[in-house]
Amino acid sequence: MEAVTEKKIESYKYSDDFVNKIICGDCLELMRLIPDKEIDCIFTDPPYGLNKNGIRNDRDLSLFYNILPECHRVLKDNSYFITFFSTKFLPDIFKNNPFTYFWQFVLYCPQGSVRSPIGFTKYMSCFVFKKGNPRLVKWKTDIFKDTPGKMVEPDEGFINHPTPKPKHFIKEIMDMTSLENDLILDPFIGSGSTAVAAKQLNRRFIGFEIKEEYCLLANRRLAKIK
C-alpha cells in the first residue's frame, strides 16, 4: 500500500480516493469533498500548538477550531467525535465547539517525562464529544495503561513520529464507540495509529496527513497488518 501523494483538490474523487486510504494533503480542503453525514465516528489527535503550516506557536489552536464545523457537517447524527487534547489547553477545547461533551478517557503513562507546571505529567487525556445522542456499543472503563515506552509499539518496535498514540488505547475506545464496517475519519492521521486500529477492528477509515513522510509511515504500518 502506497501513500496517496498530494495533488490538486479537483482531481480527488469520493469515495474511490478516500475510503481505506491515507491521503497526503490539507485536511481543511479534503474534508470539503466528503458528503454531509457520511462519517460514523471521528477519532483524531490535533496538532495543538501548531498553525496550519506546522509552525510552532504555543497558543495557536486555530487549525483545531477551523476543522470543527467540517467535522460536525460530515459526522452522522448520534455519533461520536473523539480527540486527544493537551491538558495545558483544556479550557480551550470547549470554546466554539459544536459538539456536546460526553466523557474523558485517561491513558496512564508510567514512563511519562513531559514537563508540566507540577513537574512531570504521567497521563494523556482523550475527550469524547457527541453529535445528538449516540449509545455506547460496549461498556468498559475510562483509564488505560500506556505501552512500555514512548514511541514504541510492542509488536512493531520504534515508531518514527514525535507523538505516536498507542493503537491499543485507540482500539479500546473505538471498540466502545463504533461498529464493524463503520467509517472512521482522522483528519490528522500522523503516524497512522487510528487507521491501524480501525483495520484491526474491521472498520473502514479515512486518514488525512499534510506531511508526506508521515503518510508513508502510516502506510508502511498498514501494510504489515495481515
C-alpha positions as protocol buffer text, in pm:
chain_id: "A"
residue {
  index: 1
  type: MET
  ca { x: 0 y: 0 z: 0 }
}
residue {
  index: 2
  type: GLU
  ca { x: 150 y: 332 z: -103 }
}
residue {
  index: 3
  type: ALA
  ca { x: 74 y: 682 z: 16 }
}
residue {
  index: 4
  type: VAL
  ca { x: -159 y: 892 z: -195 }
}
residue {
  index: 5
  type: THR
  ca { x: 59 y: 1186 z: -288 }
}
residue {
  index: 6
  type: GLU
  ca { x: -66 y: 1541 z: -267 }
}
residue {
  index: 7
  type: LYS
  ca { x: -238 y: 1660 z: -584 }
}
residue {
  index: 8
  type: LYS
  ca { x: -489 y: 1919 z: -700 }
}
residue {
  index: 9
  type: ILE
  ca { x: -803 y: 1915 z: -492 }
}
residue {
  index: 10
  type: GLU
  ca { x: -1029 y: 1894 z: -801 }
}
residue {
  index: 11
  type: SER
  ca { x: -876 y: 1561 z: -901 }
}
residue {
  index: 12
  type: TYR
  ca { x: -988 y: 1372 z: -591 }
}
residue {
  index: 13
  type: LYS
  ca { x: -1298 y: 1158 z: -619 }
}
residue {
  index: 14
  type: TYR
  ca { x: -1503 y: 1046 z: -325 }
}
residue {
  index: 15
  type: SER
  ca { x: -1511 y: 761 z: -226 }
}
residue {
  index: 16
  type: ASP
  ca { x: -1255 y: 591 z: -450 }
}
residue {
  index: 17
  type: ASP
  ca { x: -967 y: 814 z: -337 }
}
residue {
  index: 18
  type: PHE
  ca { x: -1079 y: 831 z: 25 }
}
residue {
  index: 19
  type: VAL
  ca { x: -1207 y: 512 z: 189 }
}
residue {
  index: 20
  type: ASN
  ca { x: -934 y: 294 z: 341 }
}
residue {
  index: 21
  type: LYS
  ca { x: -671 y: 540 z: 221 }
}
residue {
  index: 22
  type: ILE
  ca { x: -412 y: 770 z: 377 }
}
residue {
  index: 23
  type: ILE
  ca { x: -431 y: 1092 z: 177 }
}
residue {
  index: 24
  type: CYS
  ca { x: -147 y: 1341 z: 173 }
}
residue {
  index: 25
  type: GLY
  ca { x: -294 y: 1691 z: 174 }
}
residue {
  index: 26
  type: ASP
  ca { x: -463 y: 1972 z: 363 }
}
residue {
  index: 27
  type: CYS
  ca { x: -746 y: 1829 z: 574 }
}
residue {
  index: 28
  type: LEU
  ca { x: -945 y: 2153 z: 553 }
}
residue {
  index: 29
  type: GLU
  ca { x: -964 y: 2123 z: 174 }
}
residue {
  index: 30
  type: LEU
  ca { x: -1007 y: 1747 z: 164 }
}
residue {
  index: 31
  type: MET
  ca { x: -1288 y: 1738 z: 418 }
}
residue {
  index: 32
  type: ARG
  ca { x: -1499 y: 1963 z: 196 }
}
residue {
  index: 33
  type: LEU
  ca { x: -1516 y: 1677 z: -55 }
}
residue {
  index: 34
  type: ILE
  ca { x: -1680 y: 1442 z: 196 }
}
residue {
  index: 35
  type: PRO
  ca { x: -2062 y: 1437 z: 174 }
}
residue {
  index: 36
  type: ASP
  ca { x: -2275 y: 1553 z: 466 }
}
residue {
  index: 37
  type: LYS
  ca { x: -2330 y: 1297 z: 743 }
}
residue {
  index: 38
  type: GLU
  ca { x: -2103 y: 1039 z: 580 }
}
residue {
  index: 39
  type: ILE
  ca { x: -1877 y: 955 z: 876 }
}
residue {
  index: 40
  type: ASP
  ca { x: -1970 y: 718 z: 1160 }
}
residue {
  index: 41
  type: CYS
  ca { x: -1701 y: 831 z: 1405 }
}
residue {
  index: 42
  type: ILE
  ca { x: -1417 y: 1085 z: 1413 }
}
residue {
  index: 43
  type: PHE
  ca { x: -1104 y: 997 z: 1611 }
}
residue {
  index: 44
  type: THR
  ca { x: -808 y: 1234 z: 1597 }
}
residue {
  index: 45
  type: ASP
  ca { x: -506 y: 1391 z: 1762 }
}
residue {
  index: 46
  type: PRO
  ca { x: -497 y: 1756 z: 1650 }
}
residue {
  index: 47
  type: PRO
  ca { x: -169 y: 1949 z: 1629 }
}
residue {
  index: 48
  type: TYR
  ca { x: -238 y: 2183 z: 1919 }
}
residue {
  index: 49
  type: GLY
  ca { x: 34 y: 2441 z: 1946 }
}
residue {
  index: 50
  type: LEU
  ca { x: 88 y: 2443 z: 1569 }
}
residue {
  index: 51
  type: ASN
  ca { x: -71 y: 2650 z: 1298 }
}
residue {
  index: 52
  type: LYS
  ca { x: -187 y: 2521 z: 958 }
}
residue {
  index: 53
  type: ASN
  ca { x: 164 y: 2529 z: 815 }
}
residue {
  index: 54
  type: GLY
  ca { x: 317 y: 2339 z: 1104 }
}
residue {
  index: 55
  type: ILE
  ca { x: 485 y: 2639 z: 1265 }
}
residue {
  index: 56
  type: ARG
  ca { x: 503 y: 2614 z: 1643 }
}
residue {
  index: 57
  type: ASN
  ca { x: 301 y: 2864 z: 1839 }
}
residue {
  index: 58
  type: ASP
  ca { x: 221 y: 2777 z: 2197 }
}
residue {
  index: 59
  type: ARG
  ca { x: -130 y: 2922 z: 2189 }
}
residue {
  index: 60
  type: ASP
  ca { x: -228 y: 2871 z: 1826 }
}
residue {
  index: 61
  type: LEU
  ca { x: -532 y: 2640 z: 1818 }
}
residue {
  index: 62
  type: SER
  ca { x: -677 y: 2793 z: 1503 }
}
residue {
  index: 63
  type: LEU
  ca { x: -648 y: 2474 z: 1298 }
}
residue {
  index: 64
  type: PHE
  ca { x: -843 y: 2277 z: 1557 }
}
residue {
  index: 65
  type: TYR
  ca { x: -1117 y: 2540 z: 1565 }
}
residue {
  index: 66
  type: ASN
  ca { x: -1126 y: 2560 z: 1184 }
}
residue {
  index: 67
  type: ILE
  ca { x: -1191 y: 2189 z: 1135 }
}
residue {
  index: 68
  type: LEU
  ca { x: -1471 y: 2164 z: 1391 }
}
residue {
  index: 69
  type: PRO
  ca { x: -1752 y: 2291 z: 1162 }
}
residue {
  index: 70
  type: GLU
  ca { x: -1646 y: 2049 z: 887 }
}
residue {
  index: 71
  type: CYS
  ca { x: -1622 y: 1765 z: 1136 }
}
residue {
  index: 72
  type: HIS
  ca { x: -1973 y: 1842 z: 1255 }
}
residue {
  index: 73
  type: ARG
  ca { x: -2101 y: 1852 z: 897 }
}
residue {
  index: 74
  type: VAL
  ca { x: -1955 y: 1519 z: 784 }
}
residue {
  index: 75
  type: LEU
  ca { x: -2034 y: 1329 z: 1106 }
}
residue {
  index: 76
  type: LYS
  ca { x: -2361 y: 1137 z: 1117 }
}
residue {
  index: 77
  type: ASP
  ca { x: -2625 y: 1224 z: 1374 }
}
residue {
  index: 78
  type: ASN
  ca { x: -2597 y: 1032 z: 1701 }
}
residue {
  index: 79
  type: SER
  ca { x: -2223 y: 974 z: 1660 }
}
residue {
  index: 80
  type: TYR
  ca { x: -1901 y: 1047 z: 1848 }
}
residue {
  index: 81
  type: PHE
  ca { x: -1620 y: 1298 z: 1794 }
}
residue {
  index: 82
  type: ILE
  ca { x: -1313 y: 1179 z: 1987 }
}
residue {
  index: 83
  type: THR
  ca { x: -994 y: 1379 z: 2027 }
}
residue {
  index: 84
  type: PHE
  ca { x: -672 y: 1381 z: 2221 }
}
residue {
  index: 85
  type: PHE
  ca { x: -606 y: 1724 z: 2366 }
}
residue {
  index: 86
  type: SER
  ca { x: -337 y: 1895 z: 2570 }
}
residue {
  index: 87
  type: THR
  ca { x: -411 y: 1923 z: 2942 }
}
residue {
  index: 88
  type: LYS
  ca { x: -242 y: 2262 z: 2930 }
}
residue {
  index: 89
  type: PHE
  ca { x: -504 y: 2395 z: 2687 }
}
residue {
  index: 90
  type: LEU
  ca { x: -800 y: 2210 z: 2838 }
}
residue {
  index: 91
  type: PRO
  ca { x: -1041 y: 2506 z: 2879 }
}
residue {
  index: 92
  type: ASP
  ca { x: -996 y: 2591 z: 2510 }
}
residue {
  index: 93
  type: ILE
  ca { x: -1142 y: 2263 z: 2387 }
}
residue {
  index: 94
  type: PHE
  ca { x: -1489 y: 2382 z: 2487 }
}
residue {
  index: 95
  type: LYS
  ca { x: -1472 y: 2717 z: 2306 }
}
residue {
  index: 96
  type: ASN
  ca { x: -1681 y: 2742 z: 1988 }
}
residue {
  index: 97
  type: ASN
  ca { x: -1725 y: 2365 z: 1994 }
}
residue {
  index: 98
  type: PRO
  ca { x: -2038 y: 2248 z: 1805 }
}
residue {
  index: 99
  type: PHE
  ca { x: -2031 y: 1911 z: 1980 }
}
residue {
  index: 100
  type: THR
  ca { x: -2158 y: 1821 z: 2327 }
}
residue {
  index: 101
  type: TYR
  ca { x: -1916 y: 1692 z: 2589 }
}
residue {
  index: 102
  type: PHE
  ca { x: -1972 y: 1324 z: 2676 }
}
residue {
  index: 103
  type: TRP
  ca { x: -1675 y: 1183 z: 2872 }
}
residue {
  index: 104
  type: GLN
  ca { x: -1298 y: 1172 z: 2921 }
}
residue {
  index: 105
  type: PHE
  ca { x: -1059 y: 879 z: 2885 }
}
residue {
  index: 106
  type: VAL
  ca { x: -718 y: 876 z: 3051 }
}
residue {
  index: 107
  type: LEU
  ca { x: -406 y: 698 z: 2927 }
}
residue {
  index: 108
  type: TYR
  ca { x: -177 y: 638 z: 3224 }
}
residue {
  index: 109
  type: CYS
  ca { x: 188 y: 670 z: 3116 }
}
residue {
  index: 110
  type: PRO
  ca { x: 420 y: 531 z: 3389 }
}
residue {
  index: 111
  type: GLN
  ca { x: 729 y: 638 z: 3197 }
}
residue {
  index: 112
  type: GLY
  ca { x: 592 y: 979 z: 3105 }
}
residue {
  index: 113
  type: SER
  ca { x: 853 y: 1256 z: 3109 }
}
residue {
  index: 114
  type: VAL
  ca { x: 667 y: 1557 z: 2969 }
}
residue {
  index: 115
  type: ARG
  ca { x: 733 y: 1872 z: 3172 }
}
residue {
  index: 116
  type: SER
  ca { x: 433 y: 2043 z: 3324 }
}
residue {
  index: 117
  type: PRO
  ca { x: 360 y: 2308 z: 3591 }
}
residue {
  index: 118
  type: ILE
  ca { x: 355 y: 2034 z: 3856 }
}
residue {
  index: 119
  type: GLY
  ca { x: 670 y: 1850 z: 3746 }
}
residue {
  index: 120
  type: PHE
  ca { x: 622 y: 1557 z: 3507 }
}
residue {
  index: 121
  type: THR
  ca { x: 292 y: 1456 z: 3352 }
}
residue {
  index: 122
  type: LYS
  ca { x: 209 y: 1085 z: 3371 }
}
residue {
  index: 123
  type: TYR
  ca { x: -108 y: 1074 z: 3165 }
}
residue {
  index: 124
  type: MET
  ca { x: -273 y: 1181 z: 2840 }
}
residue {
  index: 125
  type: SER
  ca { x: -632 y: 1296 z: 2800 }
}
residue {
  index: 126
  type: CYS
  ca { x: -872 y: 1182 z: 2530 }
}
residue {
  index: 127
  type: PHE
  ca { x: -1208 y: 1358 z: 2518 }
}
residue {
  index: 128
  type: VAL
  ca { x: -1531 y: 1220 z: 2377 }
}
residue {
  index: 129
  type: PHE
  ca { x: -1789 y: 1459 z: 2237 }
}
residue {
  index: 130
  type: LYS
  ca { x: -2117 y: 1368 z: 2077 }
}
residue {
  index: 131
  type: LYS
  ca { x: -2346 y: 1486 z: 1799 }
}
residue {
  index: 132
  type: GLY
  ca { x: -2702 y: 1404 z: 1903 }
}
residue {
  index: 133
  type: ASN
  ca { x: -2749 y: 1116 z: 2145 }
}
residue {
  index: 134
  type: PRO
  ca { x: -2539 y: 816 z: 2047 }
}
residue {
  index: 135
  type: ARG
  ca { x: -2528 y: 500 z: 2256 }
}
residue {
  index: 136
  type: LEU
  ca { x: -2210 y: 323 z: 2360 }
}
residue {
  index: 137
  type: VAL
  ca { x: -2159 y: -5 z: 2179 }
}
residue {
  index: 138
  type: LYS
  ca { x: -1976 y: -158 z: 2477 }
}
residue {
  index: 139
  type: TRP
  ca { x: -1916 y: -63 z: 2839 }
}
residue {
  index: 140
  type: LYS
  ca { x: -1559 y: -91 z: 2966 }
}
residue {
  index: 141
  type: THR
  ca { x: -1364 y: 163 z: 3176 }
}
residue {
  index: 142
  type: ASP
  ca { x: -1208 y: 506 z: 3132 }
}
residue {
  index: 143
  type: ILE
  ca { x: -846 y: 456 z: 3240 }
}
residue {
  index: 144
  type: PHE
  ca { x: -593 y: 252 z: 3038 }
}
residue {
  index: 145
  type: LYS
  ca { x: -219 y: 193 z: 3069 }
}
residue {
  index: 146
  type: ASP
  ca { x: 33 y: 305 z: 2807 }
}
residue {
  index: 147
  type: THR
  ca { x: 267 y: 77 z: 2613 }
}
residue {
  index: 148
  type: PRO
  ca { x: 611 y: 16 z: 2770 }
}
residue {
  index: 149
  type: GLY
  ca { x: 792 y: 316 z: 2626 }
}
residue {
  index: 150
  type: LYS
  ca { x: 741 y: 639 z: 2434 }
}
residue {
  index: 151
  type: MET
  ca { x: 730 y: 595 z: 2055 }
}
residue {
  index: 152
  type: VAL
  ca { x: 738 y: 214 z: 2089 }
}
residue {
  index: 153
  type: GLU
  ca { x: 470 y: -39 z: 1997 }
}
residue {
  index: 154
  type: PRO
  ca { x: 537 y: -384 z: 2150 }
}
residue {
  index: 155
  type: ASP
  ca { x: 455 y: -566 z: 1824 }
}
residue {
  index: 156
  type: GLU
  ca { x: 606 y: -307 z: 1587 }
}
residue {
  index: 157
  type: GLY
  ca { x: 904 y: -154 z: 1761 }
}
residue {
  index: 158
  type: PHE
  ca { x: 1006 y: 211 z: 1730 }
}
residue {
  index: 159
  type: ILE
  ca { x: 755 y: 444 z: 1559 }
}
residue {
  index: 160
  type: ASN
  ca { x: 942 y: 732 z: 1394 }
}
residue {
  index: 161
  type: HIS
  ca { x: 697 y: 1009 z: 1481 }
}
residue {
  index: 162
  type: PRO
  ca { x: 723 y: 1269 z: 1761 }
}
residue {
  index: 163
  type: THR
  ca { x: 383 y: 1191 z: 1916 }
}
residue {
  index: 164
  type: PRO
  ca { x: 252 y: 847 z: 1812 }
}
residue {
  index: 165
  type: LYS
  ca { x: -53 y: 738 z: 2008 }
}
residue {
  index: 166
  type: PRO
  ca { x: -71 y: 371 z: 2117 }
}
residue {
  index: 167
  type: LYS
  ca { x: -309 y: 176 z: 1896 }
}
residue {
  index: 168
  type: HIS
  ca { x: -427 y: -48 z: 2183 }
}
residue {
  index: 169
  type: PHE
  ca { x: -570 y: 260 z: 2359 }
}
residue {
  index: 170
  type: ILE
  ca { x: -738 y: 381 z: 2040 }
}
residue {
  index: 171
  type: LYS
  ca { x: -879 y: 32 z: 1978 }
}
residue {
  index: 172
  type: GLU
  ca { x: -1032 y: 18 z: 2325 }
}
residue {
  index: 173
  type: ILE
  ca { x: -1218 y: 346 z: 2273 }
}
residue {
  index: 174
  type: MET
  ca { x: -1306 y: 269 z: 1910 }
}
residue {
  index: 175
  type: ASP
  ca { x: -1448 y: -66 z: 2020 }
}
residue {
  index: 176
  type: MET
  ca { x: -1676 y: 118 z: 2265 }
}
residue {
  index: 177
  type: THR
  ca { x: -1798 y: 385 z: 2024 }
}
residue {
  index: 178
  type: SER
  ca { x: -1828 y: 223 z: 1678 }
}
residue {
  index: 179
  type: LEU
  ca { x: -1935 y: -94 z: 1497 }
}
residue {
  index: 180
  type: GLU
  ca { x: -1766 y: -320 z: 1243 }
}
residue {
  index: 181
  type: ASN
  ca { x: -1759 y: -166 z: 895 }
}
residue {
  index: 182
  type: ASP
  ca { x: -1821 y: 183 z: 1037 }
}
residue {
  index: 183
  type: LEU
  ca { x: -1631 y: 461 z: 860 }
}
residue {
  index: 184
  type: ILE
  ca { x: -1375 y: 630 z: 1088 }
}
residue {
  index: 185
  type: LEU
  ca { x: -1223 y: 967 z: 995 }
}
residue {
  index: 186
  type: ASP
  ca { x: -894 y: 1102 z: 1129 }
}
residue {
  index: 187
  type: PRO
  ca { x: -815 y: 1449 z: 985 }
}
residue {
  index: 188
  type: PHE
  ca { x: -464 y: 1439 z: 1139 }
}
residue {
  index: 189
  type: ILE
  ca { x: -360 y: 1076 z: 1092 }
}
residue {
  index: 190
  type: GLY
  ca { x: 7 y: 1135 z: 1181 }
}
residue {
  index: 191
  type: SER
  ca { x: 179 y: 800 z: 1242 }
}
residue {
  index: 192
  type: GLY
  ca { x: -135 y: 613 z: 1135 }
}
residue {
  index: 193
  type: SER
  ca { x: -243 y: 464 z: 1468 }
}
residue {
  index: 194
  type: THR
  ca { x: -612 y: 541 z: 1407 }
}
residue {
  index: 195
  type: ALA
  ca { x: -603 y: 366 z: 1068 }
}
residue {
  index: 196
  type: VAL
  ca { x: -414 y: 68 z: 1210 }
}
residue {
  index: 197
  type: ALA
  ca { x: -665 y: 35 z: 1493 }
}
residue {
  index: 198
  type: ALA
  ca { x: -957 y: 65 z: 1251 }
}
residue {
  index: 199
  type: LYS
  ca { x: -818 y: -202 z: 1019 }
}
residue {
  index: 200
  type: GLN
  ca { x: -754 y: -442 z: 1307 }
}
residue {
  index: 201
  type: LEU
  ca { x: -1111 y: -391 z: 1430 }
}
residue {
  index: 202
  type: ASN
  ca { x: -1265 y: -433 z: 1083 }
}
residue {
  index: 203
  type: ARG
  ca { x: -1362 y: -67 z: 1049 }
}
residue {
  index: 204
  type: ARG
  ca { x: -1320 y: 137 z: 733 }
}
residue {
  index: 205
  type: PHE
  ca { x: -1113 y: 454 z: 763 }
}
residue {
  index: 206
  type: ILE
  ca { x: -1014 y: 782 z: 601 }
}
residue {
  index: 207
  type: GLY
  ca { x: -687 y: 946 z: 704 }
}
residue {
  index: 208
  type: PHE
  ca { x: -556 y: 1290 z: 611 }
}
residue {
  index: 209
  type: GLU
  ca { x: -198 y: 1399 z: 676 }
}
residue {
  index: 210
  type: ILE
  ca { x: -21 y: 1704 z: 536 }
}
residue {
  index: 211
  type: LYS
  ca { x: 335 y: 1565 z: 570 }
}
residue {
  index: 212
  type: GLU
  ca { x: 427 y: 1303 z: 312 }
}
residue {
  index: 213
  type: GLU
  ca { x: 683 y: 1137 z: 539 }
}
residue {
  index: 214
  type: TYR
  ca { x: 409 y: 1054 z: 787 }
}
residue {
  index: 215
  type: CYS
  ca { x: 175 y: 935 z: 511 }
}
residue {
  index: 216
  type: LEU
  ca { x: 447 y: 690 z: 409 }
}
residue {
  index: 217
  type: LEU
  ca { x: 499 y: 584 z: 771 }
}
residue {
  index: 218
  type: ALA
  ca { x: 125 y: 522 z: 822 }
}
residue {
  index: 219
  type: ASN
  ca { x: 102 y: 317 z: 504 }
}
residue {
  index: 220
  type: ARG
  ca { x: 403 y: 107 z: 598 }
}
residue {
  index: 221
  type: ARG
  ca { x: 236 y: 23 z: 927 }
}
residue {
  index: 222
  type: LEU
  ca { x: -90 y: -65 z: 750 }
}
residue {
  index: 223
  type: ALA
  ca { x: 89 y: -287 z: 501 }
}
residue {
  index: 224
  type: LYS
  ca { x: 222 y: -506 z: 783 }
}
residue {
  index: 225
  type: ILE
  ca { x: -126 y: -597 z: 907 }
}
residue {
  index: 226
  type: LYS
  ca { x: -222 y: -947 z: 793 }
}
